[in-house]
Amino acid sequence: MKLKPSSQSDIADHFGLSKPYVNQLINGRVAPTENTDEWIKKICLYVGIGS
């Protein structure tokens, strides 16, 4: 059984985001906006590191 998410691709597919955008979010290369903060929170919850 493979656990998800196991890649940035899994995250992009789950949220309907582009793979490059997910990479930029994770690596901190996007403008600090409310939208950016919201996506980071959602991704953290999805991967199990948020509360």
mmCIF file as Biopython writes it, N, C-alpha, C and O atoms, coordinates in Angstrom:
data_model
#
loop_
_atom_site.group_PDB
_atom_site.id
_atom_site.type_symbol
_atom_site.label_atom_id
_atom_site.label_alt_id
_atom_site.label_comp_id
_atom_site.label_asym_id
_atom_site.label_entity_id
_atom_site.label_seq_id
_atom_site.pdbx_PDB_ins_code
_atom_site.Cartn_x
_atom_site.Cartn_y
_atom_site.Cartn_z
_atom_site.occupancy
_atom_site.B_iso_or_equiv
_atom_site.auth_seq_id
_atom_site.auth_asym_id
_atom_site.pdbx_PDB_model_num
ATOM 1   N N  . MET A ? 1  ? 0.841  -1.175 0.000   1.0 0.0 1  A 1 
ATOM 2   C CA . MET A ? 1  ? 0.000  0.000  0.000   1.0 0.0 1  A 1 
ATOM 3   C C  . MET A ? 1  ? 0.887  1.240  0.000   1.0 0.0 1  A 1 
ATOM 4   O O  . MET A ? 1  ? 1.760  1.385  0.856   1.0 0.0 1  A 1 
ATOM 5   N N  . LYS A ? 2  ? 0.667  2.113  -0.940  1.0 0.0 2  A 1 
ATOM 6   C CA . LYS A ? 2  ? 1.446  3.331  -1.065  1.0 0.0 2  A 1 
ATOM 7   C C  . LYS A ? 2  ? 0.722  4.474  -0.353  1.0 0.0 2  A 1 
ATOM 8   O O  . LYS A ? 2  ? -0.449 4.740  -0.626  1.0 0.0 2  A 1 
ATOM 9   N N  . LEU A ? 3  ? 1.422  5.144  0.556   1.0 0.0 3  A 1 
ATOM 10  C CA . LEU A ? 3  ? 0.830  6.269  1.263   1.0 0.0 3  A 1 
ATOM 11  C C  . LEU A ? 3  ? 0.840  7.506  0.389   1.0 0.0 3  A 1 
ATOM 12  O O  . LEU A ? 3  ? 1.789  7.745  -0.358  1.0 0.0 3  A 1 
ATOM 13  N N  . LYS A ? 4  ? -0.210 8.282  0.486   1.0 0.0 4  A 1 
ATOM 14  C CA . LYS A ? 4  ? -0.301 9.544  -0.246  1.0 0.0 4  A 1 
ATOM 15  C C  . LYS A ? 4  ? -0.293 10.681 0.751   1.0 0.0 4  A 1 
ATOM 16  O O  . LYS A ? 4  ? -0.802 10.492 1.855   1.0 0.0 4  A 1 
ATOM 17  N N  . PRO A ? 5  ? 0.230  11.818 0.453   1.0 0.0 5  A 1 
ATOM 18  C CA . PRO A ? 5  ? 0.954  12.120 -0.767  1.0 0.0 5  A 1 
ATOM 19  C C  . PRO A ? 5  ? 2.406  11.676 -0.650  1.0 0.0 5  A 1 
ATOM 20  O O  . PRO A ? 5  ? 3.031  11.803 0.403   1.0 0.0 5  A 1 
ATOM 21  N N  . SER A ? 6  ? 2.913  11.166 -1.725  1.0 0.0 6  A 1 
ATOM 22  C CA . SER A ? 6  ? 4.314  10.750 -1.722  1.0 0.0 6  A 1 
ATOM 23  C C  . SER A ? 6  ? 5.164  11.648 -2.612  1.0 0.0 6  A 1 
ATOM 24  O O  . SER A ? 6  ? 6.368  11.433 -2.754  1.0 0.0 6  A 1 
ATOM 25  N N  . SER A ? 7  ? 4.528  12.661 -3.213  1.0 0.0 7  A 1 
ATOM 26  C CA . SER A ? 7  ? 5.275  13.552 -4.098  1.0 0.0 7  A 1 
ATOM 27  C C  . SER A ? 7  ? 4.549  14.885 -4.240  1.0 0.0 7  A 1 
ATOM 28  O O  . SER A ? 7  ? 3.387  15.029 -3.858  1.0 0.0 7  A 1 
ATOM 29  N N  . GLN A ? 8  ? 5.260  15.843 -4.793  1.0 0.0 8  A 1 
ATOM 30  C CA . GLN A ? 8  ? 4.636  17.131 -5.090  1.0 0.0 8  A 1 
ATOM 31  C C  . GLN A ? 8  ? 3.548  16.957 -6.140  1.0 0.0 8  A 1 
ATOM 32  O O  . GLN A ? 8  ? 2.567  17.702 -6.154  1.0 0.0 8  A 1 
ATOM 33  N N  . SER A ? 9  ? 3.718  15.982 -7.011  1.0 0.0 9  A 1 
ATOM 34  C CA . SER A ? 9  ? 2.697  15.675 -8.024  1.0 0.0 9  A 1 
ATOM 35  C C  . SER A ? 9  ? 1.390  15.261 -7.365  1.0 0.0 9  A 1 
ATOM 36  O O  . SER A ? 9  ? 0.318  15.694 -7.787  1.0 0.0 9  A 1 
ATOM 37  N N  . ASP A ? 10 ? 1.471  14.425 -6.330  1.0 0.0 10 A 1 
ATOM 38  C CA . ASP A ? 10 ? 0.271  14.009 -5.601  1.0 0.0 10 A 1 
ATOM 39  C C  . ASP A ? 10 ? -0.446 15.212 -5.001  1.0 0.0 10 A 1 
ATOM 40  O O  . ASP A ? 10 ? -1.674 15.296 -5.039  1.0 0.0 10 A 1 
ATOM 41  N N  . ILE A ? 11 ? 0.323  16.137 -4.452  1.0 0.0 11 A 1 
ATOM 42  C CA . ILE A ? 11 ? -0.261 17.343 -3.860  1.0 0.0 11 A 1 
ATOM 43  C C  . ILE A ? 11 ? -0.935 18.180 -4.941  1.0 0.0 11 A 1 
ATOM 44  O O  . ILE A ? 11 ? -2.065 18.633 -4.759  1.0 0.0 11 A 1 
ATOM 45  N N  . ALA A ? 12 ? -0.254 18.387 -6.057  1.0 0.0 12 A 1 
ATOM 46  C CA . ALA A ? 12 ? -0.816 19.173 -7.157  1.0 0.0 12 A 1 
ATOM 47  C C  . ALA A ? 12 ? -2.109 18.547 -7.665  1.0 0.0 12 A 1 
ATOM 48  O O  . ALA A ? 12 ? -3.095 19.251 -7.884  1.0 0.0 12 A 1 
ATOM 49  N N  . ASP A ? 13 ? -2.111 17.244 -7.852  1.0 0.0 13 A 1 
ATOM 50  C CA . ASP A ? 13 ? -3.307 16.550 -8.338  1.0 0.0 13 A 1 
ATOM 51  C C  . ASP A ? 13 ? -4.455 16.658 -7.343  1.0 0.0 13 A 1 
ATOM 52  O O  . ASP A ? 13 ? -5.601 16.865 -7.741  1.0 0.0 13 A 1 
ATOM 53  N N  . HIS A ? 14 ? -4.162 16.520 -6.065  1.0 0.0 14 A 1 
ATOM 54  C CA . HIS A ? 14 ? -5.198 16.570 -5.028  1.0 0.0 14 A 1 
ATOM 55  C C  . HIS A ? 14 ? -5.915 17.920 -5.015  1.0 0.0 14 A 1 
ATOM 56  O O  . HIS A ? 14 ? -7.138 17.974 -4.887  1.0 0.0 14 A 1 
ATOM 57  N N  . PHE A ? 15 ? -5.159 19.000 -5.147  1.0 0.0 15 A 1 
ATOM 58  C CA . PHE A ? 15 ? -5.731 20.340 -5.060  1.0 0.0 15 A 1 
ATOM 59  C C  . PHE A ? 15 ? -6.050 20.958 -6.422  1.0 0.0 15 A 1 
ATOM 60  O O  . PHE A ? 15 ? -6.625 22.044 -6.486  1.0 0.0 15 A 1 
ATOM 61  N N  . GLY A ? 16 ? -5.687 20.285 -7.498  1.0 0.0 16 A 1 
ATOM 62  C CA . GLY A ? 16 ? -5.935 20.843 -8.824  1.0 0.0 16 A 1 
ATOM 63  C C  . GLY A ? 16 ? -5.016 22.004 -9.158  1.0 0.0 16 A 1 
ATOM 64  O O  . GLY A ? 16 ? -5.385 22.903 -9.913  1.0 0.0 16 A 1 
ATOM 65  N N  . LEU A ? 17 ? -3.819 21.979 -8.592  1.0 0.0 17 A 1 
ATOM 66  C CA . LEU A ? 17 ? -2.830 23.026 -8.845  1.0 0.0 17 A 1 
ATOM 67  C C  . LEU A ? 17 ? -1.788 22.506 -9.823  1.0 0.0 17 A 1 
ATOM 68  O O  . LEU A ? 17 ? -1.654 21.300 -10.028 1.0 0.0 17 A 1 
ATOM 69  N N  . SER A ? 18 ? -1.049 23.442 -10.425 1.0 0.0 18 A 1 
ATOM 70  C CA . SER A ? 18 ? 0.026  23.008 -11.317 1.0 0.0 18 A 1 
ATOM 71  C C  . SER A ? 18 ? 1.211  22.520 -10.483 1.0 0.0 18 A 1 
ATOM 72  O O  . SER A ? 18 ? 1.434  22.980 -9.363  1.0 0.0 18 A 1 
ATOM 73  N N  . LYS A ? 19 ? 1.952  21.593 -11.046 1.0 0.0 19 A 1 
ATOM 74  C CA . LYS A ? 19 ? 3.124  21.049 -10.357 1.0 0.0 19 A 1 
ATOM 75  C C  . LYS A ? 19 ? 4.183  22.126 -10.097 1.0 0.0 19 A 1 
ATOM 76  O O  . LYS A ? 19 ? 4.759  22.158 -9.010  1.0 0.0 19 A 1 
ATOM 77  N N  . PRO A ? 20 ? 4.456  23.015 -11.072 1.0 0.0 20 A 1 
ATOM 78  C CA . PRO A ? 20 ? 5.435  24.068 -10.798 1.0 0.0 20 A 1 
ATOM 79  C C  . PRO A ? 20 ? 4.993  25.005 -9.664  1.0 0.0 20 A 1 
ATOM 80  O O  . PRO A ? 20 ? 5.823  25.453 -8.873  1.0 0.0 20 A 1 
ATOM 81  N N  . TYR A ? 21 ? 3.686  25.301 -9.585  1.0 0.0 21 A 1 
ATOM 82  C CA . TYR A ? 21 ? 3.196  26.185 -8.525  1.0 0.0 21 A 1 
ATOM 83  C C  . TYR A ? 21 ? 3.365  25.530 -7.158  1.0 0.0 21 A 1 
ATOM 84  O O  . TYR A ? 21 ? 3.775  26.190 -6.203  1.0 0.0 21 A 1 
ATOM 85  N N  . VAL A ? 22 ? 3.055  24.251 -7.056  1.0 0.0 22 A 1 
ATOM 86  C CA . VAL A ? 22 ? 3.238  23.531 -5.793  1.0 0.0 22 A 1 
ATOM 87  C C  . VAL A ? 22 ? 4.713  23.550 -5.403  1.0 0.0 22 A 1 
ATOM 88  O O  . VAL A ? 22 ? 5.037  23.763 -4.235  1.0 0.0 22 A 1 
ATOM 89  N N  . ASN A ? 23 ? 5.597  23.334 -6.349  1.0 0.0 23 A 1 
ATOM 90  C CA . ASN A ? 23 ? 7.032  23.381 -6.074  1.0 0.0 23 A 1 
ATOM 91  C C  . ASN A ? 23 ? 7.433  24.757 -5.551  1.0 0.0 23 A 1 
ATOM 92  O O  . ASN A ? 23 ? 8.191  24.856 -4.586  1.0 0.0 23 A 1 
ATOM 93  N N  . GLN A ? 24 ? 6.933  25.813 -6.175  1.0 0.0 24 A 1 
ATOM 94  C CA . GLN A ? 24 ? 7.256  27.173 -5.740  1.0 0.0 24 A 1 
ATOM 95  C C  . GLN A ? 24 ? 6.708  27.454 -4.344  1.0 0.0 24 A 1 
ATOM 96  O O  . GLN A ? 24 ? 7.376  28.095 -3.533  1.0 0.0 24 A 1 
ATOM 97  N N  . LEU A ? 25 ? 5.486  26.973 -4.059  1.0 0.0 25 A 1 
ATOM 98  C CA . LEU A ? 25 ? 4.913  27.143 -2.721  1.0 0.0 25 A 1 
ATOM 99  C C  . LEU A ? 25 ? 5.788  26.473 -1.668  1.0 0.0 25 A 1 
ATOM 100 O O  . LEU A ? 25 ? 6.129  27.077 -0.651  1.0 0.0 25 A 1 
ATOM 101 N N  . ILE A ? 26 ? 6.145  25.226 -1.924  1.0 0.0 26 A 1 
ATOM 102 C CA . ILE A ? 26 ? 6.922  24.451 -0.959  1.0 0.0 26 A 1 
ATOM 103 C C  . ILE A ? 26 ? 8.306  25.056 -0.741  1.0 0.0 26 A 1 
ATOM 104 O O  . ILE A ? 26 ? 8.826  25.035 0.374   1.0 0.0 26 A 1 
ATOM 105 N N  . ASN A ? 27 ? 8.894  25.589 -1.791  1.0 0.0 27 A 1 
ATOM 106 C CA . ASN A ? 27 ? 10.244 26.150 -1.692  1.0 0.0 27 A 1 
ATOM 107 C C  . ASN A ? 27 ? 10.270 27.638 -1.359  1.0 0.0 27 A 1 
ATOM 108 O O  . ASN A ? 27 ? 11.339 28.248 -1.325  1.0 0.0 27 A 1 
ATOM 109 N N  . GLY A ? 28 ? 9.089  28.231 -1.113  1.0 0.0 28 A 1 
ATOM 110 C CA . GLY A ? 28 ? 9.020  29.626 -0.689  1.0 0.0 28 A 1 
ATOM 111 C C  . GLY A ? 28 ? 9.341  30.640 -1.761  1.0 0.0 28 A 1 
ATOM 112 O O  . GLY A ? 28 ? 9.843  31.723 -1.461  1.0 0.0 28 A 1 
ATOM 113 N N  . ARG A ? 29 ? 9.057  30.305 -3.016  1.0 0.0 29 A 1 
ATOM 114 C CA . ARG A ? 29 ? 9.372  31.220 -4.114  1.0 0.0 29 A 1 
ATOM 115 C C  . ARG A ? 29 ? 8.124  31.857 -4.719  1.0 0.0 29 A 1 
ATOM 116 O O  . ARG A ? 29 ? 8.054  32.068 -5.930  1.0 0.0 29 A 1 
ATOM 117 N N  . VAL A ? 30 ? 7.143  32.163 -3.875  1.0 0.0 30 A 1 
ATOM 118 C CA . VAL A ? 30 ? 5.949  32.874 -4.332  1.0 0.0 30 A 1 
ATOM 119 C C  . VAL A ? 30 ? 5.750  34.086 -3.433  1.0 0.0 30 A 1 
ATOM 120 O O  . VAL A ? 30 ? 6.239  34.123 -2.304  1.0 0.0 30 A 1 
ATOM 121 N N  . ALA A ? 31 ? 5.027  35.074 -3.947  1.0 0.0 31 A 1 
ATOM 122 C CA . ALA A ? 31 ? 4.787  36.292 -3.181  1.0 0.0 31 A 1 
ATOM 123 C C  . ALA A ? 31 ? 4.004  35.971 -1.909  1.0 0.0 31 A 1 
ATOM 124 O O  . ALA A ? 31 ? 3.081  35.157 -1.937  1.0 0.0 31 A 1 
ATOM 125 N N  . PRO A ? 32 ? 4.364  36.602 -0.802  1.0 0.0 32 A 1 
ATOM 126 C CA . PRO A ? 32 ? 3.664  36.358 0.464   1.0 0.0 32 A 1 
ATOM 127 C C  . PRO A ? 32 ? 2.308  37.065 0.503   1.0 0.0 32 A 1 
ATOM 128 O O  . PRO A ? 32 ? 2.215  38.227 0.899   1.0 0.0 32 A 1 
ATOM 129 N N  . THR A ? 33 ? 1.281  36.366 0.096   1.0 0.0 33 A 1 
ATOM 130 C CA . THR A ? 33 ? -0.077 36.913 0.100   1.0 0.0 33 A 1 
ATOM 131 C C  . THR A ? 33 ? -0.972 36.034 0.967   1.0 0.0 33 A 1 
ATOM 132 O O  . THR A ? 33 ? -0.564 34.958 1.407   1.0 0.0 33 A 1 
ATOM 133 N N  . GLU A ? 34 ? -2.198 36.503 1.210   1.0 0.0 34 A 1 
ATOM 134 C CA . GLU A ? 34 ? -3.157 35.685 1.965   1.0 0.0 34 A 1 
ATOM 135 C C  . GLU A ? 34 ? -3.417 34.374 1.240   1.0 0.0 34 A 1 
ATOM 136 O O  . GLU A ? 34 ? -3.526 33.323 1.872   1.0 0.0 34 A 1 
ATOM 137 N N  . ASN A ? 35 ? -3.516 34.432 -0.081  1.0 0.0 35 A 1 
ATOM 138 C CA . ASN A ? 35 ? -3.768 33.231 -0.880  1.0 0.0 35 A 1 
ATOM 139 C C  . ASN A ? 35 ? -2.621 32.225 -0.729  1.0 0.0 35 A 1 
ATOM 140 O O  . ASN A ? 35 ? -2.853 31.024 -0.585  1.0 0.0 35 A 1 
ATOM 141 N N  . THR A ? 36 ? -1.402 32.721 -0.763  1.0 0.0 36 A 1 
ATOM 142 C CA . THR A ? 36 ? -0.234 31.854 -0.578  1.0 0.0 36 A 1 
ATOM 143 C C  . THR A ? 36 ? -0.281 31.182 0.788   1.0 0.0 36 A 1 
ATOM 144 O O  . THR A ? 36 ? -0.080 29.973 0.902   1.0 0.0 36 A 1 
ATOM 145 N N  . ASP A ? 37 ? -0.547 31.974 1.822   1.0 0.0 37 A 1 
ATOM 146 C CA . ASP A ? 37 ? -0.625 31.426 3.182   1.0 0.0 37 A 1 
ATOM 147 C C  . ASP A ? 37 ? -1.708 30.360 3.286   1.0 0.0 37 A 1 
ATOM 148 O O  . ASP A ? 37 ? -1.514 29.336 3.940   1.0 0.0 37 A 1 
ATOM 149 N N  . GLU A ? 38 ? -2.840 30.598 2.645   1.0 0.0 38 A 1 
ATOM 150 C CA . GLU A ? 38 ? -3.949 29.636 2.684   1.0 0.0 38 A 1 
ATOM 151 C C  . GLU A ? 38 ? -3.560 28.321 2.014   1.0 0.0 38 A 1 
ATOM 152 O O  . GLU A ? 38 ? -3.854 27.248 2.542   1.0 0.0 38 A 1 
ATOM 153 N N  . TRP A ? 39 ? -2.898 28.393 0.851   1.0 0.0 39 A 1 
ATOM 154 C CA . TRP A ? 39 ? -2.472 27.165 0.170   1.0 0.0 39 A 1 
ATOM 155 C C  . TRP A ? 39 ? -1.439 26.405 0.991   1.0 0.0 39 A 1 
ATOM 156 O O  . TRP A ? 39 ? -1.481 25.177 1.062   1.0 0.0 39 A 1 
ATOM 157 N N  . ILE A ? 40 ? -0.515 27.128 1.610   1.0 0.0 40 A 1 
ATOM 158 C CA . ILE A ? 40 ? 0.499  26.462 2.431   1.0 0.0 40 A 1 
ATOM 159 C C  . ILE A ? 40 ? -0.161 25.745 3.606   1.0 0.0 40 A 1 
ATOM 160 O O  . ILE A ? 40 ? 0.213  24.618 3.932   1.0 0.0 40 A 1 
ATOM 161 N N  . LYS A ? 41 ? -1.139 26.390 4.243   1.0 0.0 41 A 1 
ATOM 162 C CA . LYS A ? 41 ? -1.858 25.751 5.353   1.0 0.0 41 A 1 
ATOM 163 C C  . LYS A ? 41 ? -2.579 24.494 4.885   1.0 0.0 41 A 1 
ATOM 164 O O  . LYS A ? 41 ? -2.534 23.462 5.554   1.0 0.0 41 A 1 
ATOM 165 N N  . LYS A ? 42 ? -3.248 24.583 3.729   1.0 0.0 42 A 1 
ATOM 166 C CA . LYS A ? 42 ? -3.974 23.424 3.196   1.0 0.0 42 A 1 
ATOM 167 C C  . LYS A ? 42 ? -3.020 22.275 2.877   1.0 0.0 42 A 1 
ATOM 168 O O  . LYS A ? 42 ? -3.312 21.116 3.169   1.0 0.0 42 A 1 
ATOM 169 N N  . ILE A ? 43 ? -1.882 22.607 2.277   1.0 0.0 43 A 1 
ATOM 170 C CA . ILE A ? 43 ? -0.901 21.573 1.935   1.0 0.0 43 A 1 
ATOM 171 C C  . ILE A ? 43 ? -0.349 20.933 3.208   1.0 0.0 43 A 1 
ATOM 172 O O  . ILE A ? 43 ? -0.211 19.712 3.277   1.0 0.0 43 A 1 
ATOM 173 N N  . CYS A ? 44 ? -0.034 21.746 4.211   1.0 0.0 44 A 1 
ATOM 174 C CA . CYS A ? 44 ? 0.484  21.200 5.472   1.0 0.0 44 A 1 
ATOM 175 C C  . CYS A ? 44 ? -0.519 20.255 6.116   1.0 0.0 44 A 1 
ATOM 176 O O  . CYS A ? 44 ? -0.140 19.190 6.604   1.0 0.0 44 A 1 
ATOM 177 N N  . LEU A ? 45 ? -1.789 20.628 6.122   1.0 0.0 45 A 1 
ATOM 178 C CA . LEU A ? 45 ? -2.813 19.741 6.684   1.0 0.0 45 A 1 
ATOM 179 C C  . LEU A ? 45 ? -2.901 18.447 5.890   1.0 0.0 45 A 1 
ATOM 180 O O  . LEU A ? 45 ? -3.041 17.369 6.468   1.0 0.0 45 A 1 
ATOM 181 N N  . TYR A ? 46 ? -2.821 18.548 4.579   1.0 0.0 46 A 1 
ATOM 182 C CA . TYR A ? 46 ? -2.924 17.368 3.720   1.0 0.0 46 A 1 
ATOM 183 C C  . TYR A ? 46 ? -1.777 16.386 3.955   1.0 0.0 46 A 1 
ATOM 184 O O  . TYR A ? 46 ? -1.977 15.171 3.958   1.0 0.0 46 A 1 
ATOM 185 N N  . VAL A ? 47 ? -0.580 16.924 4.150   1.0 0.0 47 A 1 
ATOM 186 C CA . VAL A ? 47 ? 0.564  16.030 4.348   1.0 0.0 47 A 1 
ATOM 187 C C  . VAL A ? 47 ? 0.740  15.628 5.809   1.0 0.0 47 A 1 
ATOM 188 O O  . VAL A ? 47 ? 1.592  14.800 6.131   1.0 0.0 47 A 1 
ATOM 189 N N  . GLY A ? 48 ? -0.062 16.212 6.688   1.0 0.0 48 A 1 
ATOM 190 C CA . GLY A ? 48 ? -0.061 15.796 8.083   1.0 0.0 48 A 1 
ATOM 191 C C  . GLY A ? 48 ? 0.882  16.528 9.004   1.0 0.0 48 A 1 
ATOM 192 O O  . GLY A ? 48 ? 1.266  16.000 10.048  1.0 0.0 48 A 1 
ATOM 193 N N  . ILE A ? 49 ? 1.268  17.753 8.632   1.0 0.0 49 A 1 
ATOM 194 C CA . ILE A ? 49 ? 2.168  18.500 9.510   1.0 0.0 49 A 1 
ATOM 195 C C  . ILE A ? 49 ? 1.538  19.781 10.030  1.0 0.0 49 A 1 
ATOM 196 O O  . ILE A ? 49 ? 2.213  20.580 10.680  1.0 0.0 49 A 1 
ATOM 197 N N  . GLY A ? 50 ? 0.269  19.988 9.758   1.0 0.0 50 A 1 
ATOM 198 C CA . GLY A ? 50 ? -0.407 21.192 10.224  1.0 0.0 50 A 1 
ATOM 199 C C  . GLY A ? 50 ? -1.447 20.884 11.270  1.0 0.0 50 A 1 
ATOM 200 O O  . GLY A ? 50 ? -1.767 19.727 11.542  1.0 0.0 50 A 1 
ATOM 201 N N  . SER A ? 51 ? -1.972 21.955 11.854  1.0 0.0 51 A 1 
ATOM 202 C CA . SER A ? 51 ? -3.051 21.754 12.822  1.0 0.0 51 A 1 
ATOM 203 C C  . SER A ? 51 ? -4.169 22.743 12.586  1.0 0.0 51 A 1 
ATOM 204 O O  . SER A ? 51 ? -5.168 22.728 13.305  1.0 0.0 51 A 1 
#
